[in-house]
């Protein structure tokens, strides 16, 4: 997946209420994992979004888990 598409997806999810819900986080996770690899650029974009607290609690847990698992590989 291109990093630009990931950034666009995050922006679109934030446009309604400023937070990414669990459902929206699932969609983002599927976009990231569609090629089976979490690239360094995807990690960077995801880390920035997580650090900016752009997720509700369940969305944060879901995507921080993706980031954690990708760093363990």
N, CA, C and O atoms as a Tripos MOL2 file, in Angstrom:
@<TRIPOS>MOLECULE
protein
  292   291    73     0     0
PROTEIN
NO_CHARGES

@<TRIPOS>ATOM
      1 N           0.8450   -1.1790    0.0000 N.3       1 UNK1
      2 CA          0.0000    0.0000    0.0000 C.3       1 UNK1
      3 C           0.8870    1.2370    0.0000 C.2       1 UNK1
      4 O           1.9320    1.2630    0.6490 O.2       1 UNK1
      5 N           0.4710    2.2350   -0.7160 N.am      2 UNK2
      6 CA          1.2630    3.4580   -0.7140 C.3       2 UNK2
      7 C           1.0150    4.2510    0.5630 C.2       2 UNK2
      8 O          -0.0890    4.2570    1.1090 O.2       2 UNK2
      9 N           2.0550    4.9090    1.0170 N.am      3 UNK3
     10 CA          1.9550    5.7150    2.2280 C.3       3 UNK3
     11 C           0.9480    6.8330    2.0450 C.2       3 UNK3
     12 O           0.2250    7.1870    2.9760 O.2       3 UNK3
     13 N           0.9040    7.3820    0.8540 N.am      4 UNK4
     14 CA         -0.0480    8.4600    0.5800 C.3       4 UNK4
     15 C          -1.4810    7.9790    0.8120 C.2       4 UNK4
     16 O          -2.2910    8.6960    1.4000 O.2       4 UNK4
     17 N          -1.7880    6.7800    0.3540 N.am      5 UNK5
     18 CA         -3.1330    6.2330    0.5520 C.3       5 UNK5
     19 C          -3.4320    6.0500    2.0310 C.2       5 UNK5
     20 O          -4.5580    6.2980    2.4640 O.2       5 UNK5
     21 N          -2.4530    5.6220    2.8120 N.am      6 UNK6
     22 CA         -2.6350    5.4640    4.2520 C.3       6 UNK6
     23 C          -2.8920    6.8200    4.8930 C.2       6 UNK6
     24 O          -3.7900    6.9550    5.7240 O.2       6 UNK6
     25 N          -2.1210    7.8080    4.5170 N.am      7 UNK7
     26 CA         -2.3390    9.1580    5.0540 C.3       7 UNK7
     27 C          -3.7200    9.6770    4.6680 C.2       7 UNK7
     28 O          -4.4050   10.2920    5.4860 O.2       7 UNK7
     29 N          -4.1260    9.4330    3.4350 N.am      8 UNK8
     30 CA         -5.4550    9.8610    2.9790 C.3       8 UNK8
     31 C          -6.5530    9.1550    3.7570 C.2       8 UNK8
     32 O          -7.5480    9.7800    4.1260 O.2       8 UNK8
     33 N          -6.3880    7.8640    4.0120 N.am      9 UNK9
     34 CA         -7.3860    7.1080    4.7670 C.3       9 UNK9
     35 C          -7.5070    7.6460    6.1860 C.2       9 UNK9
     36 O          -8.6170    7.7890    6.6990 O.2       9 UNK9
     37 N          -6.3890    7.9440    6.8200 N.am     10 UNK10
     38 CA         -6.4050    8.4910    8.1760 C.3      10 UNK10
     39 C          -7.0920    9.8530    8.1730 C.2      10 UNK10
     40 O          -7.9180   10.1340    9.0420 O.2      10 UNK10
     41 N          -6.7560   10.6980    7.2040 N.am     11 UNK11
     42 CA         -7.3760   12.0160    7.1010 C.3      11 UNK11
     43 C          -8.8870   11.9160    6.9240 C.2      11 UNK11
     44 O          -9.6500   12.6510    7.5510 O.2      11 UNK11
     45 N          -9.3020   11.0000    6.0670 N.am     12 UNK12
     46 CA        -10.7390   10.8320    5.8160 C.3      12 UNK12
     47 C         -11.4650   10.3580    7.0740 C.2      12 UNK12
     48 O         -12.5600   10.8310    7.3780 O.2      12 UNK12
     49 N         -10.8580    9.4290    7.7990 N.am     13 UNK13
     50 CA        -11.4740    8.9380    9.0400 C.3      13 UNK13
     51 C         -11.5740   10.0370   10.0920 C.2      13 UNK13
     52 O         -12.5210   10.0580   10.8790 O.2      13 UNK13
     53 N         -10.6200   10.9350   10.1120 N.am     14 UNK14
     54 CA        -10.6160   12.0190   11.0890 C.3      14 UNK14
     55 C         -11.5870   13.1400   10.7370 C.2      14 UNK14
     56 O         -11.9430   13.9420   11.5990 O.2      14 UNK14
     57 N         -12.0160   13.2020    9.4890 N.am     15 UNK15
     58 CA        -12.8080   14.3410    9.0190 C.3      15 UNK15
     59 C         -14.1610   14.4690    9.7020 C.2      15 UNK15
     60 O         -14.6900   15.5780    9.7860 O.2      15 UNK15
     61 N         -14.7400   13.3830   10.1900 N.am     16 UNK16
     62 CA        -16.0770   13.4900   10.7770 C.3      16 UNK16
     63 C         -16.0710   13.9400   12.2360 C.2      16 UNK16
     64 O         -16.8270   14.8390   12.6050 O.2      16 UNK16
     65 N         -15.2280   13.3270   13.0730 N.am     17 UNK17
     66 CA        -15.2680   13.6840   14.4980 C.3      17 UNK17
     67 C         -13.8900   13.8780   15.1330 C.2      17 UNK17
     68 O         -13.7870   14.0810   16.3430 O.2      17 UNK17
     69 N         -12.8490   13.8160   14.3340 N.am     18 UNK18
     70 CA        -11.5010   14.0590   14.8490 C.3      18 UNK18
     71 C         -10.8530   12.8730   15.5270 C.2      18 UNK18
     72 O          -9.7220   12.9800   16.0010 O.2      18 UNK18
     73 N         -11.5410   11.7410   15.5860 N.am     19 UNK19
     74 CA        -10.9960   10.5170   16.1800 C.3      19 UNK19
     75 C         -11.2560    9.3510   15.2430 C.2      19 UNK19
     76 O         -12.2170    9.3590   14.4730 O.2      19 UNK19
     77 N         -10.3930    8.3530   15.3160 N.am     20 UNK20
     78 CA        -10.5660    7.1460   14.5200 C.3      20 UNK20
     79 C         -11.1440    6.0700   15.4300 C.2      20 UNK20
     80 O         -10.5490    5.7060   16.4440 O.2      20 UNK20
     81 N         -12.3080    5.5730   15.0480 N.am     21 UNK21
     82 CA        -13.0160    4.5740   15.8530 C.3      21 UNK21
     83 C         -12.4300    3.1800   15.6330 C.2      21 UNK21
     84 O         -11.5580    2.9780   14.7870 O.2      21 UNK21
     85 N         -12.9290    2.2320   16.4100 N.am     22 UNK22
     86 CA        -12.5000    0.8420   16.2640 C.3      22 UNK22
     87 C         -12.8140    0.3410   14.8540 C.2      22 UNK22
     88 O         -11.9800   -0.3210   14.2350 O.2      22 UNK22
     89 N         -13.9930    0.6460   14.3480 N.am     23 UNK23
     90 CA        -14.3690    0.2230   12.9940 C.3      23 UNK23
     91 C         -13.4190    0.8210   11.9520 C.2      23 UNK23
     92 O         -12.9320    0.1180   11.0670 O.2      23 UNK23
     93 N         -13.1670    2.1200   12.0690 N.am     24 UNK24
     94 CA        -12.2630    2.7820   11.1170 C.3      24 UNK24
     95 C         -10.8480    2.2230   11.2480 C.2      24 UNK24
     96 O         -10.1400    2.0880   10.2510 O.2      24 UNK24
     97 N         -10.4340    1.8970   12.4700 N.am     25 UNK25
     98 CA         -9.1070    1.3200   12.6860 C.3      25 UNK25
     99 C          -9.0000   -0.0480   12.0160 C.2      25 UNK25
    100 O          -7.9430   -0.4070   11.4970 O.2      25 UNK25
    101 N         -10.0950   -0.8080   12.0270 N.am     26 UNK26
    102 CA        -10.0880   -2.1080   11.3380 C.3      26 UNK26
    103 C          -9.8690   -1.9290    9.8370 C.2      26 UNK26
    104 O          -9.1210   -2.6830    9.2150 O.2      26 UNK26
    105 N         -10.5240   -0.9310    9.2680 N.am     27 UNK27
    106 CA        -10.3610   -0.6510    7.8350 C.3      27 UNK27
    107 C          -8.9100   -0.2540    7.5490 C.2      27 UNK27
    108 O          -8.3160   -0.7290    6.5810 O.2      27 UNK27
    109 N          -8.3440    0.6070    8.3800 N.am     28 UNK28
    110 CA         -6.9520    1.0290    8.2030 C.3      28 UNK28
    111 C          -6.0200   -0.1690    8.3430 C.2      28 UNK28
    112 O          -5.0660   -0.3060    7.5770 O.2      28 UNK28
    113 N          -6.2900   -1.0400    9.3200 N.am     29 UNK29
    114 CA         -5.4680   -2.2420    9.4900 C.3      29 UNK29
    115 C          -5.5030   -3.1000    8.2350 C.2      29 UNK29
    116 O          -4.4700   -3.6090    7.8020 O.2      29 UNK29
    117 N          -6.6860   -3.2640    7.6480 N.am     30 UNK30
    118 CA         -6.8030   -4.0650    6.4290 C.3      30 UNK30
    119 C          -6.0320   -3.4280    5.2730 C.2      30 UNK30
    120 O          -5.4160   -4.1330    4.4740 O.2      30 UNK30
    121 N          -6.0630   -2.1030    5.1840 N.am     31 UNK31
    122 CA         -5.2910   -1.4180    4.1460 C.3      31 UNK31
    123 C          -3.7920   -1.6720    4.3310 C.2      31 UNK31
    124 O          -3.0780   -1.9640    3.3710 O.2      31 UNK31
    125 N          -3.3340   -1.5580    5.5640 N.am     32 UNK32
    126 CA         -1.9140   -1.7590    5.8520 C.3      32 UNK32
    127 C          -1.4990   -3.1920    5.5560 C.2      32 UNK32
    128 O          -0.4450   -3.4310    4.9670 O.2      32 UNK32
    129 N          -2.3250   -4.1380    5.9640 N.am     33 UNK33
    130 CA         -1.9640   -5.5440    5.8500 C.3      33 UNK33
    131 C          -2.3150   -6.1610    4.4990 C.2      33 UNK33
    132 O          -2.0680   -7.3490    4.2920 O.2      33 UNK33
    133 N          -2.8750   -5.4000    3.5870 N.am     34 UNK34
    134 CA         -3.3200   -5.9490    2.3040 C.3      34 UNK34
    135 C          -2.1900   -6.5950    1.5110 C.2      34 UNK34
    136 O          -2.4280   -7.5410    0.7590 O.2      34 UNK34
    137 N          -0.9700   -6.1030    1.6670 N.am     35 UNK35
    138 CA          0.1560   -6.7080    0.9580 C.3      35 UNK35
    139 C           0.9720   -7.6420    1.8590 C.2      35 UNK35
    140 O           1.9960   -8.1830    1.4400 O.2      35 UNK35
    141 N           0.5090   -7.8250    3.0990 N.am     36 UNK36
    142 CA          1.1640   -8.7430    4.0180 C.3      36 UNK36
    143 C           2.3930   -8.1980    4.7130 C.2      36 UNK36
    144 O           3.0440   -8.9110    5.4770 O.2      36 UNK36
    145 N           2.7180   -6.9400    4.4570 N.am     37 UNK37
    146 CA          3.9220   -6.3340    5.0210 C.3      37 UNK37
    147 C           3.5940   -4.9470    5.5500 C.2      37 UNK37
    148 O           2.8580   -4.1900    4.9180 O.2      37 UNK37
    149 N           4.1470   -4.6160    6.7220 N.am     38 UNK38
    150 CA          4.0390   -3.2510    7.2410 C.3      38 UNK38
    151 C           5.3710   -2.5810    6.9240 C.2      38 UNK38
    152 O           6.3870   -2.8540    7.5630 O.2      38 UNK38
    153 N           5.3490   -1.7020    5.9300 N.am     39 UNK39
    154 CA          6.5820   -1.0490    5.4950 C.3      39 UNK39
    155 C           7.0630   -0.0410    6.5400 C.2      39 UNK39
    156 O           6.3110    0.3520    7.4320 O.2      39 UNK39
    157 N           8.3060    0.3610    6.4170 N.am     40 UNK40
    158 CA          8.8690    1.3650    7.3290 C.3      40 UNK40
    159 C           8.0880    2.6720    7.2390 C.2      40 UNK40
    160 O           7.8840    3.3460    8.2490 O.2      40 UNK40
    161 N           7.6570    3.0280    6.0460 N.am     41 UNK41
    162 CA          6.8930    4.2630    5.8480 C.3      41 UNK41
    163 C           5.5160    4.1450    6.5050 C.2      41 UNK41
    164 O           5.0390    5.0930    7.1270 O.2      41 UNK41
    165 N           4.8810    2.9800    6.3640 N.am     42 UNK42
    166 CA          3.5870    2.7690    7.0130 C.3      42 UNK42
    167 C           3.7420    2.8270    8.5340 C.2      42 UNK42
    168 O           2.8940    3.3930    9.2240 O.2      42 UNK42
    169 N           4.8090    2.2490    9.0480 N.am     43 UNK43
    170 CA          5.0850    2.3140   10.4840 C.3      43 UNK43
    171 C           5.2200    3.7650   10.9380 C.2      43 UNK43
    172 O           4.6840    4.1480   11.9770 O.2      43 UNK43
    173 N           5.9350    4.5650   10.1600 N.am     44 UNK44
    174 CA          6.1490    5.9690   10.5040 C.3      44 UNK44
    175 C           4.8270    6.7330   10.5620 C.2      44 UNK44
    176 O           4.5750    7.4790   11.5080 O.2      44 UNK44
    177 N           3.9930    6.5450    9.5530 N.am     45 UNK45
    178 CA          2.6950    7.2300    9.4920 C.3      45 UNK45
    179 C           1.8070    6.7740   10.6490 C.2      45 UNK45
    180 O           1.1430    7.5900   11.2870 O.2      45 UNK45
    181 N           1.7990    5.4750   10.9130 N.am     46 UNK46
    182 CA          0.9760    4.9340   11.9940 C.3      46 UNK46
    183 C           1.4670    5.4180   13.3570 C.2      46 UNK46
    184 O           0.6600    5.7820   14.2120 O.2      46 UNK46
    185 N           2.7690    5.4220   13.5620 N.am     47 UNK47
    186 CA          3.3250    5.9310   14.8230 C.3      47 UNK47
    187 C           2.9480    7.3880   15.0480 C.2      47 UNK47
    188 O           2.5840    7.7790   16.1570 O.2      47 UNK47
    189 N           3.0380    8.1920   13.9870 N.am     48 UNK48
    190 CA          2.6900    9.6120   14.1090 C.3      48 UNK48
    191 C           1.2190    9.7760   14.5040 C.2      48 UNK48
    192 O           0.8920   10.5930   15.3650 O.2      48 UNK48
    193 N           0.3380    8.9990   13.8740 N.am     49 UNK49
    194 CA         -1.0890    9.0880   14.2020 C.3      49 UNK49
    195 C          -1.3410    8.6390   15.6420 C.2      49 UNK49
    196 O          -2.1330    9.2540   16.3570 O.2      49 UNK49
    197 N          -0.6740    7.5780   16.0630 N.am     50 UNK50
    198 CA         -0.8430    7.0960   17.4340 C.3      50 UNK50
    199 C          -0.3050    8.1120   18.4330 C.2      50 UNK50
    200 O          -0.9230    8.3440   19.4720 O.2      50 UNK50
    201 N           0.8320    8.7150   18.1330 N.am     51 UNK51
    202 CA          1.4140    9.7240   19.0240 C.3      51 UNK51
    203 C           0.5600   10.9800   19.1120 C.2      51 UNK51
    204 O           0.5450   11.6610   20.1380 O.2      51 UNK51
    205 N          -0.1510   11.2820   18.0270 N.am     52 UNK52
    206 CA         -1.0320   12.4560   18.0180 C.3      52 UNK52
    207 C          -2.3860   12.1650   18.6480 C.2      52 UNK52
    208 O          -3.2640   13.0280   18.6720 O.2      52 UNK52
    209 N          -2.5570   10.9360   19.1640 N.am     53 UNK53
    210 CA         -3.7850   10.5400   19.8510 C.3      53 UNK53
    211 C          -5.0190   10.7580   18.9750 C.2      53 UNK53
    212 O          -5.9980   11.3730   19.3980 O.2      53 UNK53
    213 N          -4.9500   10.2440   17.7500 N.am     54 UNK54
    214 CA         -6.0460   10.4250   16.8080 C.3      54 UNK54
    215 C          -7.0520    9.2790   16.8350 C.2      54 UNK54
    216 O          -7.9220    9.2020   15.9680 O.2      54 UNK54
    217 N          -6.9430    8.3860   17.8230 N.am     55 UNK55
    218 CA         -7.7930    7.2050   17.8780 C.3      55 UNK55
    219 C          -8.5930    7.1740   19.1650 C.2      55 UNK55
    220 O          -8.1410    7.6710   20.1970 O.2      55 UNK55
    221 N          -9.7970    6.5820   19.1050 N.am     56 UNK56
    222 CA        -10.4770    6.2960   20.3530 C.3      56 UNK56
    223 C          -9.7470    5.1180   21.0020 C.2      56 UNK56
    224 O          -8.8370    4.5480   20.4010 O.2      56 UNK56
    225 N         -10.1330    4.7580   22.2050 N.am     57 UNK57
    226 CA         -9.3790    3.7570   22.9570 C.3      57 UNK57
    227 C          -9.2840    2.4160   22.2230 C.2      57 UNK57
    228 O          -8.2050    1.8260   22.1680 O.2      57 UNK57
    229 N         -10.3720    1.9340   21.6710 N.am     58 UNK58
    230 CA        -10.3590    0.6460   20.9840 C.3      58 UNK58
    231 C          -9.5790    0.7030   19.6780 C.2      58 UNK58
    232 O          -8.8840   -0.2490   19.3230 O.2      58 UNK58
    233 N          -9.6930    1.8070   18.9690 N.am     59 UNK59
    234 CA         -8.9230    1.9800   17.7370 C.3      59 UNK59
    235 C          -7.4330    2.0340   18.0280 C.2      59 UNK59
    236 O          -6.6250    1.4690   17.2910 O.2      59 UNK59
    237 N          -7.0750    2.7200   19.1100 N.am     60 UNK60
    238 CA         -5.6780    2.8170   19.5170 C.3      60 UNK60
    239 C          -5.1210    1.4300   19.8220 C.2      60 UNK60
    240 O          -4.0280    1.0840   19.3720 O.2      60 UNK60
    241 N          -5.8680    0.6370   20.5830 N.am     61 UNK61
    242 CA         -5.4140   -0.7110   20.9400 C.3      61 UNK61
    243 C          -5.2150   -1.5700   19.7040 C.2      61 UNK61
    244 O          -4.2240   -2.2930   19.6010 O.2      61 UNK61
    245 N          -6.1430   -1.4990   18.7720 N.am     62 UNK62
    246 CA         -6.0750   -2.3090   17.5620 C.3      62 UNK62
    247 C          -4.8400   -1.9830   16.7310 C.2      62 UNK62
    248 O          -4.0990   -2.8850   16.3410 O.2      62 UNK62
    249 N          -4.6150   -0.7020   16.4590 N.am     63 UNK63
    250 CA         -3.5080   -0.3310   15.5810 C.3      63 UNK63
    251 C          -2.1650   -0.2920   16.2940 C.2      63 UNK63
    252 O          -1.1320   -0.4810   15.6520 O.2      63 UNK63
    253 N          -2.1470   -0.0550   17.5910 N.am     64 UNK64
    254 CA         -0.8660   -0.1430   18.2960 C.3      64 UNK64
    255 C          -0.4140   -1.5980   18.3190 C.2      64 UNK64
    256 O           0.7870   -1.8710   18.3220 O.2      64 UNK64
    257 N          -1.3650   -2.5390   18.3340 N.am     65 UNK65
    258 CA         -1.0310   -3.9580   18.2450 C.3      65 UNK65
    259 C          -0.4010   -4.3050   16.9060 C.2      65 UNK65
    260 O           0.5420   -5.0950   16.8530 O.2      65 UNK65
    261 N          -0.9100   -3.7260   15.8230 N.am     66 UNK66
    262 CA         -0.3210   -3.9420   14.4940 C.3      66 UNK66
    263 C           1.1180   -3.4410   14.4890 C.2      66 UNK66
    264 O           2.0210   -4.1150   13.9930 O.2      66 UNK66
    265 N           1.3130   -2.2740   15.0360 N.am     67 UNK67
    266 CA          2.6570   -1.6760   15.0870 C.3      67 UNK67
    267 C           3.5890   -2.5240   15.9440 C.2      67 UNK67
    268 O           4.7320   -2.7670   15.5590 O.2      67 UNK67
    269 N           3.1200   -2.9700   17.0860 N.am     68 UNK68
    270 CA          3.9420   -3.7830   17.9800 C.3      68 UNK68
    271 C           4.3390   -5.0890   17.3110 C.2      68 UNK68
    272 O           5.5070   -5.4770   17.3600 O.2      68 UNK68
    273 N           3.3900   -5.7700   16.6900 N.am     69 UNK69
    274 CA          3.7030   -7.0420   16.0140 C.3      69 UNK69
    275 C           4.6640   -6.8320   14.8640 C.2      69 UNK69
    276 O           5.5290   -7.6740   14.6230 O.2      69 UNK69
    277 N           4.5330   -5.7260   14.1470 N.am     70 UNK70
    278 CA          5.4370   -5.4840   13.0120 C.3      70 UNK70
    279 C           6.8530   -5.2240   13.4880 C.2      70 UNK70
    280 O           7.8110   -5.5510   12.7880 O.2      70 UNK70
    281 N           6.9980   -4.6430   14.6670 N.am     71 UNK71
    282 CA          8.3400   -4.3750   15.2100 C.3      71 UNK71
    283 C           8.9870   -5.6260   15.7710 C.2      71 UNK71
    284 O          10.2070   -5.6750   15.9270 O.2      71 UNK71
    285 N           8.1870   -6.6370   16.0760 N.am     72 UNK72
    286 CA          8.7290   -7.8870   16.6170 C.3      72 UNK72
    287 C           9.2660   -8.8110   15.5400 C.2      72 UNK72
    288 O          10.0270   -9.7320   15.8390 O.2      72 UNK72
    289 N           8.8850   -8.5800   14.2990 N.am     73 UNK73
    290 CA          9.3020   -9.4540   13.1950 C.3      73 UNK73
    291 C          10.7060   -9.1240   12.7520 C.2      73 UNK73
    292 O          11.2280   -9.7560   11.8330 O.2      73 UNK73
@<TRIPOS>BOND
     1     1     2 1
     2     2     3 1
     3     3     4 2
     4     3     5 am
     5     5     6 1
     6     6     7 1
     7     7     8 2
     8     7     9 am
     9     9    10 1
    10    10    11 1
    11    11    12 2
    12    11    13 am
    13    13    14 1
    14    14    15 1
    15    15    16 2
    16    15    17 am
    17    17    18 1
    18    18    19 1
    19    19    20 2
    20    19    21 am
    21    21    22 1
    22    22    23 1
    23    23    24 2
    24    23    25 am
    25    25    26 1
    26    26    27 1
    27    27    28 2
    28    27    29 am
    29    29    30 1
    30    30    31 1
    31    31    32 2
    32    31    33 am
    33    33    34 1
    34    34    35 1
    35    35    36 2
    36    35    37 am
    37    37    38 1
    38    38    39 1
    39    39    40 2
    40    39    41 am
    41    41    42 1
    42    42    43 1
    43    43    44 2
    44    43    45 am
    45    45    46 1
    46    46    47 1
    47    47    48 2
    48    47    49 am
    49    49    50 1
    50    50    51 1
    51    51    52 2
    52    51    53 am
    53    53    54 1
    54    54    55 1
    55    55    56 2
    56    55    57 am
    57    57    58 1
    58    58    59 1
    59    59    60 2
    60    59    61 am
    61    61    62 1
    62    62    63 1
    63    63    64 2
    64    63    65 am
    65    65    66 1
    66    66    67 1
    67    67    68 2
    68    67    69 am
    69    69    70 1
    70    70    71 1
    71    71    72 2
    72    71    73 am
    73    73    74 1
    74    74    75 1
    75    75    76 2
    76    75    77 am
    77    77    78 1
    78    78    79 1
    79    79    80 2
    80    79    81 am
    81    81    82 1
    82    82    83 1
    83    83    84 2
    84    83    85 am
    85    85    86 1
    86    86    87 1
    87    87    88 2
    88    87    89 am
    89    89    90 1
    90    90    91 1
    91    91    92 2
    92    91    93 am
    93    93    94 1
    94    94    95 1
    95    95    96 2
    96    95    97 am
    97    97    98 1
    98    98    99 1
    99    99   100 2
   100    99   101 am
   101   101   102 1
   102   102   103 1
   103   103   104 2
   104   103   105 am
   105   105   106 1
   106   106   107 1
   107   107   108 2
   108   107   109 am
   109   109   110 1
   110   110   111 1
   111   111   112 2
   112   111   113 am
   113   113   114 1
   114   114   115 1
   115   115   116 2
   116   115   117 am
   117   117   118 1
   118   118   119 1
   119   119   120 2
   120   119   121 am
   121   121   122 1
   122   122   123 1
   123   123   124 2
   124   123   125 am
   125   125   126 1
   126   126   127 1
   127   127   128 2
   128   127   129 am
   129   129   130 1
   130   130   131 1
   131   131   132 2
   132   131   133 am
   133   133   134 1
   134   134   135 1
   135   135   136 2
   136   135   137 am
   137   137   138 1
   138   138   139 1
   139   139   140 2
   140   139   141 am
   141   141   142 1
   142   142   143 1
   143   143   144 2
   144   143   145 am
   145   145   146 1
   146   146   147 1
   147   147   148 2
   148   147   149 am
   149   149   150 1
   150   150   151 1
   151   151   152 2
   152   151   153 am
   153   153   154 1
   154   154   155 1
   155   155   156 2
   156   155   157 am
   157   157   158 1
   158   158   159 1
   159   159   160 2
   160   159   161 am
   161   161   162 1
   162   162   163 1
   163   163   164 2
   164   163   165 am
   165   165   166 1
   166   166   167 1
   167   167   168 2
   168   167   169 am
   169   169   170 1
   170   170   171 1
   171   171   172 2
   172   171   173 am
   173   173   174 1
   174   174   175 1
   175   175   176 2
   176   175   177 am
   177   177   178 1
   178   178   179 1
   179   179   180 2
   180   179   181 am
   181   181   182 1
   182   182   183 1
   183   183   184 2
   184   183   185 am
   185   185   186 1
   186   186   187 1
   187   187   188 2
   188   187   189 am
   189   189   190 1
   190   190   191 1
   191   191   192 2
   192   191   193 am
   193   193   194 1
   194   194   195 1
   195   195   196 2
   196   195   197 am
   197   197   198 1
   198   198   199 1
   199   199   200 2
   200   199   201 am
   201   201   202 1
   202   202   203 1
   203   203   204 2
   204   203   205 am
   205   205   206 1
   206   206   207 1
   207   207   208 2
   208   207   209 am
   209   209   210 1
   210   210   211 1
   211   211   212 2
   212   211   213 am
   213   213   214 1
   214   214   215 1
   215   215   216 2
   216   215   217 am
   217   217   218 1
   218   218   219 1
   219   219   220 2
   220   219   221 am
   221   221   222 1
   222   222   223 1
   223   223   224 2
   224   223   225 am
   225   225   226 1
   226   226   227 1
   227   227   228 2
   228   227   229 am
   229   229   230 1
   230   230   231 1
   231   231   232 2
   232   231   233 am
   233   233   234 1
   234   234   235 1
   235   235   236 2
   236   235   237 am
   237   237   238 1
   238   238   239 1
   239   239   240 2
   240   239   241 am
   241   241   242 1
   242   242   243 1
   243   243   244 2
   244   243   245 am
   245   245   246 1
   246   246   247 1
   247   247   248 2
   248   247   249 am
   249   249   250 1
   250   250   251 1
   251   251   252 2
   252   251   253 am
   253   253   254 1
   254   254   255 1
   255   255   256 2
   256   255   257 am
   257   257   258 1
   258   258   259 1
   259   259   260 2
   260   259   261 am
   261   261   262 1
   262   262   263 1
   263   263   264 2
   264   263   265 am
   265   265   266 1
   266   266   267 1
   267   267   268 2
   268   267   269 am
   269   269   270 1
   270   270   271 1
   271   271   272 2
   272   271   273 am
   273   273   274 1
   274   274   275 1
   275   275   276 2
   276   275   277 am
   277   277   278 1
   278   278   279 1
   279   279   280 2
   280   279   281 am
   281   281   282 1
   282   282   283 1
   283   283   284 2
   284   283   285 am
   285   285   286 1
   286   286   287 1
   287   287   288 2
   288   287   289 am
   289   289   290 1
   290   290   291 1
   291   291   292 2
@<TRIPOS>SUBSTRUCTURE
     1 UNK1         2 RESIDUE 1 A UNK
     2 UNK2         6 RESIDUE 1 A UNK
     3 UNK3        10 RESIDUE 1 A UNK
     4 UNK4        14 RESIDUE 1 A UNK
     5 UNK5        18 RESIDUE 1 A UNK
     6 UNK6        22 RESIDUE 1 A UNK
     7 UNK7        26 RESIDUE 1 A UNK
     8 UNK8        30 RESIDUE 1 A UNK
     9 UNK9        34 RESIDUE 1 A UNK
    10 UNK10       38 RESIDUE 1 A UNK
    11 UNK11       42 RESIDUE 1 A UNK
    12 UNK12       46 RESIDUE 1 A UNK
    13 UNK13       50 RESIDUE 1 A UNK
    14 UNK14       54 RESIDUE 1 A UNK
    15 UNK15       58 RESIDUE 1 A UNK
    16 UNK16       62 RESIDUE 1 A UNK
    17 UNK17       66 RESIDUE 1 A UNK
    18 UNK18       70 RESIDUE 1 A UNK
    19 UNK19       74 RESIDUE 1 A UNK
    20 UNK20       78 RESIDUE 1 A UNK
    21 UNK21       82 RESIDUE 1 A UNK
    22 UNK22       86 RESIDUE 1 A UNK
    23 UNK23       90 RESIDUE 1 A UNK
    24 UNK24       94 RESIDUE 1 A UNK
    25 UNK25       98 RESIDUE 1 A UNK
    26 UNK26      102 RESIDUE 1 A UNK
    27 UNK27      106 RESIDUE 1 A UNK
    28 UNK28      110 RESIDUE 1 A UNK
    29 UNK29      114 RESIDUE 1 A UNK
    30 UNK30      118 RESIDUE 1 A UNK
    31 UNK31      122 RESIDUE 1 A UNK
    32 UNK32      126 RESIDUE 1 A UNK
    33 UNK33      130 RESIDUE 1 A UNK
    34 UNK34      134 RESIDUE 1 A UNK
    35 UNK35      138 RESIDUE 1 A UNK
    36 UNK36      142 RESIDUE 1 A UNK
    37 UNK37      146 RESIDUE 1 A UNK
    38 UNK38      150 RESIDUE 1 A UNK
    39 UNK39      154 RESIDUE 1 A UNK
    40 UNK40      158 RESIDUE 1 A UNK
    41 UNK41      162 RESIDUE 1 A UNK
    42 UNK42      166 RESIDUE 1 A UNK
    43 UNK43      170 RESIDUE 1 A UNK
    44 UNK44      174 RESIDUE 1 A UNK
    45 UNK45      178 RESIDUE 1 A UNK
    46 UNK46      182 RESIDUE 1 A UNK
    47 UNK47      186 RESIDUE 1 A UNK
    48 UNK48      190 RESIDUE 1 A UNK
    49 UNK49      194 RESIDUE 1 A UNK
    50 UNK50      198 RESIDUE 1 A UNK
    51 UNK51      202 RESIDUE 1 A UNK
    52 UNK52      206 RESIDUE 1 A UNK
    53 UNK53      210 RESIDUE 1 A UNK
    54 UNK54      214 RESIDUE 1 A UNK
    55 UNK55      218 RESIDUE 1 A UNK
    56 UNK56      222 RESIDUE 1 A UNK
    57 UNK57      226 RESIDUE 1 A UNK
    58 UNK58      230 RESIDUE 1 A UNK
    59 UNK59      234 RESIDUE 1 A UNK
    60 UNK60      238 RESIDUE 1 A UNK
    61 UNK61      242 RESIDUE 1 A UNK
    62 UNK62      246 RESIDUE 1 A UNK
    63 UNK63      250 RESIDUE 1 A UNK
    64 UNK64      254 RESIDUE 1 A UNK
    65 UNK65      258 RESIDUE 1 A UNK
    66 UNK66      262 RESIDUE 1 A UNK
    67 UNK67      266 RESIDUE 1 A UNK
    68 UNK68      270 RESIDUE 1 A UNK
    69 UNK69      274 RESIDUE 1 A UNK
    70 UNK70      278 RESIDUE 1 A UNK
    71 UNK71      282 RESIDUE 1 A UNK
    72 UNK72      286 RESIDUE 1 A UNK
    73 UNK73      290 RESIDUE 1 A UNK
